[in-house]
Amino acid sequence: MGTNKVDFRMARLVAATVLCLGGTATAGEFHTDKFSNCQVFLGDAQLGLRPQWHGPCVNGNAHGVGVVRLFENGNFYGAFFGTLAGGKWQTGVLQTPTGYTAGTFIDNAVQSTDDRNVLIRAFDHGAMAANRLADDFASKGNHESAKYYREIARKLASQMD
């Protein structure tokens, strides 16, 4: 995937487009990640994808700062970098083949905002999550993956410069 430099105007446009297309509430469903044994919520837009959670698990649900890697038919599709509560995305950045979507999320759907601080906070949460995953890979000796996620963290941290 190439470098995606998202500016504030583009992030707002993507957020507004996703909100208009996806509505404000989704049915969605919880899925158990077979590696972490944590429940991860998938909203309507993510149904059909398989989640893989890298982060803390509280009461059986993905919770706290981490990364949800998303797979489609066994192939990497994208990832959510940020903060989850009760298995649902809260604040962070969704990376897909078409680029990044940043902000606050309700039922895994980004919420429209004109507040630049919300987007800055989302990219900060995303960078923190990517760095934690890089640390985890490094501690397990997987230096290539650690390097990859450090680069993702750098890109996310630089989005609002």
N, C-alpha and C positions, 0 to 999 in steps of 0.2 A: 504494500500500500504506500502510495506517495505521501509526501509531506503536505498536510492540510493546514494552512494558516487561516484561521477563522477570526474575522474581526467582529466587533460588537454588532454592527448592522446585520451581518450575515447570521450570527448566532440568534438574533431576535427574529429574523425572517424564518429561519428553520424552526425555531420554537413556535412561532405563530402558525406556520404551515402544519406542523405536526398536531398542534392543538385543534386546528380547524378540521383536519382530516380524521383525527382520532377521537374527538369529543372530549368531555371532561371526566367521564367515568368509564371504566372498562370492567367487563366481567372478569376475564383472566382466570388463572388457576395456579395453585402451588405445585411445584415439582421438587422431588427429592434428588439432590445431587448425589450420585452414587459414590463419589470420592470423599466428600466432606460429611455426607449423611445429613446435610442441612436442607431445610425447605427454602426454596427460592421462588418468589412470585413471578409469573410471566403474564404481562398484560396482553390484551388482544393483539397488539402489533408484534408481540414476540411468540405467540402460539406457534407451535411447529418447530421451535428451536429447543435445543437441549442446553440447560445451564450447567456451568461448573463454577462453584464458589471457592474463592481463595480469601479467607478472612475468618473472623470469629463466628461462632455459632452459639446463640443464646436461646434456651428453651426450644431447641430443635429448629430454629430459624436463623438464616443468615442475618447478622446484626453487627453494625459498626462499620469501620473503614475497611474496604476490600475491593475485590474485582470479581465481577461475574463475567466469565468468558462464555460466549454463546456459539453453539455449533448447529449447523444445518446439514442433515444427512452425513454426519461424521466429519464435516469440514468446518474449519473456523469461519465464523460469520462476522463476529464483532465482539465488543465487550462494553460493560458498564464499569466505569472507574469512579468510586465515590463512597458515599455513606448509605447504608441500608438500615432499616428498622423493621423488625418482624418479618423479614424476608423480602420487603419491598424497597425499591429505590427511593431515596430521599433527596439527596443533593449530589450532583456530580456530572459526569460526561459520558454520553453514549457514543461509542465509536462504531460505525457501520461502513460498508464498502463505499458509501456516498459521502462520508465525512463525519464531523462531530456535531452532536446536539448537547448543549449544556444548559443547566438550570436546576430548578427544583421539580420534583416529580410527584404525582399522585397516581397511585395504581400503575406506576411505571410509564405514565404519560407526562411529558414535559409541560409545564405550566407557562403560559405567556406572561412576559414581564417587560417593562421598560426600564427596570432598575439594573443599572450596570453592575452594582455591588452584588446582586444575586449571581450574575454570570461570573464575576471574579471569584466569588466564594465557590461556585461549582467547579471551575477550573482548578482552584486550590485543592479542593477535596479530591478531584480526579488525580492530580499530580501526587498527592500524599498516598493515595491508594496504589498507584503504579509503582512508587518508590518502595512501599511495603512489600509488594509482590516481588520486586527486584531483590530486596533483602532476603526474602524467603528462598528464592531460587539460588542466590549466592551462597546462603548457608547450607544448601544441599549440594553444592558443587556444580550447579548448572549455570555456568558463567555466561553462556551464549544467551539464554533466556533472561538472565539478570541484566545483561547489557541491553537487550531489546526493550525491556520494561523501563530501564533508566532513560532510554531515549524517548519513550512514550511520555514519561514523567516530565522530561525537559520540554517536549513539544506542548504538553498541556499547560505547564507553568508559564510558557512564553506567549500563550494565546492572547492575553489581555494587556501585553506590554504596549 
